[in-house]
């Protein structure tokens, strides 16, 4: 009875509809949803504290410094106690970490079998890769023998493995693009004022993009596609084109084409300065 009275009393401090800012992603939900799991972190925040004691952003939304994309699954679980994930969901481990942070032990248990299944599939893939690698090493050894080059013994395995692993990398295309703008005065001989690159987009097969850019790839806008599919919605967490070029070169990609467009969008009435916007794409290929 004491908990009921306390919850009723605290409810008067919070509105029926609550806006959350979780890692930059905005969520709108009902107050009872947030306190639906006793003992959870959100239950502690919204039943044992007052609004003024919680961190809020500049628009008055309660701020939680966690993964904004994965929170959607946390909130869905709190609504109906069920876990529904898209096919080929690659973030089970990270979602389990979020469940632990929000103190949701039942959700942690629900995720455990999925993580075990993913790990099992990963181990099978590793064994298949090793078998394929072993086959290729045998072929390499046979070719070397036909050229009167003696290749035998375990000391040669690391070098052969490294070369073969390089040869097994998948071929494909990756396109990176960016939008830019610059101001050009009436006298075209004057230096243009360039603005920084706001975002570098990545298009191509998801498995290739993840291989090249790793943790620097922001996948939040297109998270549910399986690795063999293509995407045009990824972007990089950094804004230096040279850094992107270095990563592609290190992965064995070569630039084969590029194109750019420019459009005059605004002309300043007093100075006649023109603001141009451009979109540039670079196409890379690995054999």
C-alpha positions as CSV (number, residue, x, y, z in Angstrom):
1,X,0.0,0.0,0.0
2,X,2.9,2.3,0.8
3,X,4.3,1.8,-2.7
4,X,0.9,2.6,-4.3
5,X,0.6,5.8,-2.3
6,X,4.1,6.8,-3.2
7,X,3.6,6.1,-6.9
8,X,0.4,8.1,-6.9
9,X,2.1,11.0,-5.1
10,X,5.1,10.9,-7.5
11,X,2.7,10.7,-10.5
12,X,1.5,14.2,-9.6
13,X,5.0,15.5,-10.3
14,X,5.1,14.1,-13.9
15,X,2.8,14.6,-16.8
16,X,0.8,11.7,-18.3
17,X,2.9,12.0,-21.6
18,X,6.6,12.1,-21.2
19,X,9.2,13.1,-23.8
20,X,12.7,11.4,-23.5
21,X,15.9,12.3,-25.3
22,X,18.0,9.1,-25.4
23,X,21.3,9.7,-27.0
24,X,19.8,12.3,-29.4
25,X,16.8,10.2,-30.3
26,X,13.4,11.6,-29.1
27,X,10.8,9.2,-27.7
28,X,7.3,10.0,-26.4
29,X,5.6,7.6,-24.1
30,X,3.2,7.4,-21.2
31,X,4.3,7.8,-17.6
32,X,2.9,4.3,-16.5
33,X,5.1,2.7,-19.2
34,X,8.3,4.1,-17.6
35,X,7.4,2.8,-14.2
36,X,6.0,-0.5,-15.4
37,X,9.0,-2.6,-14.3
38,X,9.6,-2.1,-10.5
39,X,13.3,-1.9,-9.7
40,X,14.4,-0.9,-13.1
41,X,16.5,2.2,-13.7
42,X,13.6,4.1,-15.3
43,X,11.3,3.1,-12.4
44,X,13.9,4.6,-10.1
45,X,14.1,7.7,-12.1
46,X,10.4,8.4,-12.5
47,X,9.0,7.1,-9.2
48,X,11.7,7.9,-6.7
49,X,12.9,11.3,-8.0
50,X,11.3,14.6,-8.9
51,X,11.4,16.2,-12.4
52,X,13.7,18.9,-11.2
53,X,16.4,16.4,-10.1
54,X,16.5,14.7,-13.6
55,X,18.7,15.9,-16.4
56,X,16.8,17.7,-19.1
57,X,17.8,19.0,-22.6
58,X,17.2,22.5,-23.8
59,X,13.7,21.7,-24.8
60,X,12.7,20.2,-21.4
61,X,12.9,16.6,-22.4
62,X,14.4,14.1,-19.9
63,X,17.8,13.1,-21.1
64,X,19.4,9.6,-20.9
65,X,22.9,9.3,-22.2
66,X,22.6,5.8,-23.8
67,X,22.2,4.3,-27.3
68,X,19.2,6.1,-28.8
69,X,18.6,3.5,-31.5
70,X,18.6,0.5,-29.2
71,X,16.3,2.2,-26.7
72,X,13.4,1.5,-29.0
73,X,13.6,-2.2,-28.1
74,X,13.9,-1.4,-24.4
75,X,10.8,0.7,-24.5
76,X,8.9,-1.9,-26.6
77,X,9.8,-4.5,-23.9
78,X,8.5,-2.3,-21.1
79,X,5.2,-1.9,-22.9
80,X,4.2,-5.5,-23.3
81,X,7.1,-7.6,-21.8
82,X,7.8,-9.1,-25.2
83,X,11.0,-9.0,-27.3
84,X,10.5,-8.6,-31.0
85,X,13.6,-8.1,-33.1
86,X,13.9,-7.8,-36.9
87,X,15.4,-10.6,-38.9
88,X,19.3,-10.7,-39.0
89,X,19.4,-8.3,-36.1
90,X,23.2,-7.8,-35.5
91,X,23.1,-5.8,-32.2
92,X,21.9,-8.5,-29.7
93,X,25.1,-8.2,-27.6
94,X,24.8,-4.4,-27.4
95,X,21.1,-4.6,-26.7
96,X,21.9,-7.0,-23.8
97,X,24.3,-4.4,-22.4
98,X,21.6,-1.8,-22.6
99,X,19.2,-4.1,-20.8
100,X,21.7,-4.6,-18.0
101,X,22.2,-0.9,-17.7
102,X,18.4,-0.3,-17.5
103,X,18.2,-3.1,-14.9
104,X,15.9,-5.3,-16.8
105,X,17.0,-8.9,-15.9
106,X,14.1,-10.6,-17.8
107,X,15.1,-8.9,-21.0
108,X,18.7,-9.9,-20.4
109,X,17.5,-13.6,-20.1
110,X,15.5,-13.3,-23.3
111,X,18.5,-12.1,-25.3
112,X,20.9,-14.8,-24.0
113,X,19.6,-17.6,-26.4
114,X,19.8,-15.2,-29.4
115,X,23.4,-14.3,-28.5
116,X,24.3,-17.9,-28.1
117,X,22.8,-18.7,-31.5
118,X,24.8,-15.9,-33.2
119,X,28.0,-17.1,-31.5
120,X,27.3,-20.6,-32.7
121,X,26.8,-19.4,-36.3
122,X,29.9,-17.4,-36.1
123,X,32.0,-20.4,-34.9
124,X,30.6,-22.5,-37.8
125,X,31.6,-19.8,-40.3
126,X,35.1,-19.6,-38.8
127,X,35.5,-23.4,-39.2
128,X,34.3,-23.2,-42.8
129,X,36.7,-20.3,-43.5
130,X,39.5,-22.4,-42.1
131,X,38.6,-25.3,-44.3
132,X,38.5,-23.1,-47.3
133,X,41.8,-21.5,-46.3
134,X,43.4,-24.9,-45.9
135,X,42.2,-25.9,-49.3
136,X,43.7,-22.8,-50.9
137,X,47.0,-23.4,-49.0
138,X,47.2,-26.9,-50.5
139,X,46.6,-25.5,-54.0
140,X,49.3,-22.9,-53.4
141,X,51.8,-25.5,-52.3
142,X,51.0,-27.7,-55.3
143,X,51.6,-24.7,-57.6
144,X,54.8,-23.9,-55.9
145,X,56.0,-27.5,-56.2
146,X,55.2,-27.5,-60.0
147,X,57.6,-24.5,-60.2
148,X,60.3,-26.4,-58.4
149,X,59.9,-24.3,-55.2
150,X,60.0,-26.4,-52.1
151,X,57.3,-25.3,-49.7
152,X,56.8,-27.5,-46.6
153,X,56.8,-27.4,-42.9
154,X,54.8,-25.3,-40.4
155,X,57.2,-22.3,-40.7
156,X,55.6,-21.5,-44.1
157,X,52.0,-21.5,-42.9
158,X,51.8,-17.9,-41.5
159,X,53.0,-16.4,-44.7
160,X,50.7,-18.5,-46.9
161,X,47.8,-17.9,-44.6
162,X,48.3,-14.1,-44.7
163,X,48.5,-14.1,-48.5
164,X,45.6,-16.5,-48.9
165,X,43.5,-14.4,-46.5
166,X,44.2,-11.4,-48.6
167,X,43.1,-13.2,-51.7
168,X,39.9,-14.3,-50.1
169,X,38.7,-10.7,-49.6
170,X,35.4,-10.1,-51.4
171,X,35.4,-8.0,-54.5
172,X,32.9,-5.1,-54.8
173,X,32.2,-1.4,-55.0
174,X,31.9,1.2,-52.3
175,X,30.7,4.7,-53.1
176,X,31.3,7.6,-50.8
177,X,29.7,11.0,-51.3
178,X,29.4,14.3,-49.6
179,X,27.5,17.6,-49.9
180,X,29.4,20.9,-49.6
181,X,28.9,24.6,-50.1
182,X,31.0,27.6,-50.8
183,X,30.6,31.3,-51.3
184,X,32.0,33.0,-54.5
185,X,32.1,36.8,-54.9
186,X,31.4,38.9,-57.9
187,X,35.0,38.7,-59.0
188,X,35.5,35.1,-59.8
189,X,39.3,35.5,-59.3
190,X,38.8,36.0,-55.6
191,X,39.3,33.0,-53.3
192,X,36.1,31.1,-52.6
193,X,35.0,30.6,-49.0
194,X,34.5,26.9,-48.4
195,X,32.5,25.4,-45.6
196,X,33.5,22.1,-43.9
197,X,32.1,18.8,-45.1
198,X,29.0,18.1,-42.9
199,X,28.7,14.3,-43.5
200,X,30.3,11.6,-45.6
201,X,27.8,9.1,-47.0
202,X,28.6,5.5,-47.7
203,X,26.8,3.3,-50.3
204,X,27.5,-0.3,-51.1
205,X,27.3,-3.8,-49.7
206,X,26.9,-3.7,-46.0
207,X,29.5,-6.4,-45.3
208,X,32.1,-4.5,-47.3
209,X,31.3,-1.1,-45.6
210,X,31.7,-2.7,-42.2
211,X,34.9,-4.4,-43.1
212,X,36.5,-1.1,-44.3
213,X,35.2,1.4,-41.9
214,X,34.4,-0.7,-38.7
215,X,33.4,1.4,-35.7
216,X,33.7,4.6,-37.6
217,X,30.6,3.7,-39.6
218,X,27.3,5.1,-38.3
219,X,24.6,2.4,-38.9
220,X,21.8,4.0,-36.9
221,X,19.8,5.0,-39.9
222,X,19.7,1.6,-41.6
223,X,20.3,-1.0,-38.8
224,X,18.1,-3.9,-39.9
225,X,19.6,-5.0,-43.2
226,X,21.5,-8.3,-43.3
227,X,25.2,-8.1,-44.3
228,X,24.7,-9.4,-47.8
229,X,22.3,-6.5,-48.7
230,X,23.1,-3.1,-50.0
231,X,22.6,0.3,-48.3
232,X,22.8,4.0,-49.2
233,X,22.0,5.3,-45.8
234,X,25.2,4.8,-43.8
235,X,27.5,7.7,-43.0
236,X,30.9,8.1,-41.3
237,X,31.5,9.4,-37.8
238,X,34.3,11.6,-39.1
239,X,34.3,14.3,-41.8
240,X,37.8,14.0,-43.3
241,X,37.8,12.7,-46.9
242,X,41.5,11.8,-46.7
243,X,40.8,9.6,-43.7
244,X,38.1,7.7,-45.7
245,X,40.5,7.4,-48.6
246,X,43.2,5.9,-46.4
247,X,40.8,3.3,-45.0
248,X,39.7,2.3,-48.5
249,X,43.3,2.1,-49.7
250,X,44.4,0.0,-46.7
251,X,41.5,-2.4,-47.5
252,X,42.7,-2.8,-51.1
253,X,40.2,-0.5,-52.9
254,X,41.1,1.8,-55.8
255,X,39.2,4.8,-57.0
256,X,37.8,4.2,-60.5
257,X,35.4,7.1,-61.0
258,X,34.2,10.4,-59.5
259,X,31.6,13.0,-60.3
260,X,30.4,16.3,-58.9
261,X,27.5,18.7,-59.5
262,X,27.1,22.3,-58.4
263,X,24.1,24.6,-58.1
264,X,23.8,28.2,-57.2
265,X,21.2,28.4,-54.4
266,X,21.4,32.0,-53.0
267,X,22.6,35.3,-54.2
268,X,23.2,38.0,-51.6
269,X,21.4,41.3,-52.6
270,X,24.0,43.7,-51.3
271,X,27.3,42.0,-52.1
272,X,26.3,39.9,-55.1
273,X,28.0,36.9,-53.4
274,X,26.7,33.6,-54.6
275,X,26.4,30.5,-52.4
276,X,26.9,27.3,-54.3
277,X,26.1,23.8,-53.2
278,X,27.7,20.7,-54.6
279,X,27.4,17.0,-54.3
280,X,30.5,14.8,-55.0
281,X,30.8,11.0,-55.3
282,X,33.8,8.8,-55.4
283,X,33.5,5.2,-56.6
284,X,36.0,2.6,-55.3
285,X,36.4,-1.0,-56.4
286,X,38.3,-4.0,-55.1
287,X,39.0,-6.9,-57.3
